[in-house]
């Protein structure tokens, strides 16, 4: 069973920043958990300047969601693409440190970048590596 489940993060939200908490609860209100197929928390554990908290979701109706909070407000932003809008997937496994990065590039030139070392923390890096590879497998078949 994957640790990357919305309900696990909502249950542990008190350990996250206020902005991350707002984001998780907005997602919970916006998307039915029955529709949620893949949940990817990006930068919820990190405090690096310039790294915005985001959540990437693959829904069972073949939509990819990116959810983020607008700086210094209680407003969240949701962007949604159809899986058919993906023009390219790029997977970058690094054999030296076993990290992995996935770029999802859309027809409108937007892209999502998932990075096992940058998006989580040291303790979760191995889980992020597997989770990114799982998403690559889902999207590439």
N, C-alpha and C positions, 0 to 999 in steps of 0.2 A: 504494500500500500504506500502510495506516495505521500510525503509530508507536505506537498504543495497543493493544499486544498484551502479554498476560501474560508471555510468554517474554522480550520485550525488557526489561521492568521487572525480572524475576527476574535476568536476565543482568547488569543494571546496579545490582543491589540494594546493592552495596558503597558506592554514592554516596548512599544514602538513610539515614535514621535507623534505629536498631535496631528500633524499634516498627514502622516501615514494612516492614522486612525480614521480621519475624515474620509480619506480615499477608500479605505476598505468598506466603511459603512455606506458610502455612496454607491459602490459597486454592488453591494448586497441588496440595495433598494432598486437598482437599475436593471439587474439581470437575474432572472430566476436561476437558482442553483441547478435545476434539472437541465437547463440548456448549457451549462458550463461543462466543457470537455477538457480544457487544459488551462491551468492557472499559473502565471509566472510573475512573481513579485520582483520588481527591479528597483534596487537602491532603497529598499525599506530598512535594511540593516546598516547601511553605510551613512556616514556623515561627511562625505567628501564634497567640498564646495563645487557647485555647478552640476552635480549629479542629482537630477530631479527624481523624486519618487514616482514610479509608474507601475502599472499592472498591465500585463499583456494577457489576453484571454482568447482562446479559440473556442467558439461556441459550436454546439452540435448542429446548428443550421449553417455551417460553413462561413462564419463571419469571424474576422479577427478584430478584436477591440484593443484600443490603447486608452487607458484611463490615467489621468493625472490631475493634480490640483493646480489651480492658478495661484501664483505667488501671493502671499499675504492676503488671502481671501478665503472664504468658505465655499468658493465655487469650484466644482470639479469639471473637467473637460473629458468628453468621450469622443473618440474617433473610431469609425468602423469601416472596415474594408471587406469586400467579398474575397474569399480565397481565390476565386478566379481572376482577381486583379493582380495576383503575384506574378511577376515576370521572371524573377530569378531568386534562387536560394543560394547562399554562399556559406559553406561550413569551413571553419578554420581550426582544426585540432592542432594543438601544440604538443609535440611529443616530449619536449624538455620538461615542462611543468604540468603536463596533462590537462591544461586549460582548453576550453573550447569556446569559439565564438560563432554565432549564427547571424547572418544578415538576411533579412527578408525585404526584398525590393519590390515595390508596387509599380503599377503602370503610371501612376501620377507622380513618380519619382520620390515619394515618401519611402522611408525605410525604417525598419525596426532592427536594432542591434542588441543581441542578447549575449552577454559575456560572463562566463562562469566565475571569473576572478574579480571582476569589477562590480557585478550586480548584487552580490551577497556579501558575506564576510568569510573569514578564514575557516570557520567551523562548518559553514554550509557549502563551501566550494565544490566538494565531491558530489553533493546532491544536485547542485546547479549543473555540473558537467553532464550527469546522466539525464537530467530533465531537458536540457537543451538538445541533446542527441535524440531523445524521444520525440520532441517537437519536429526536429528535422525529418525523422522517419515518417511521422504522420503526414507532414506537408509534402514530402517528396514521393509518396506512393499514390 
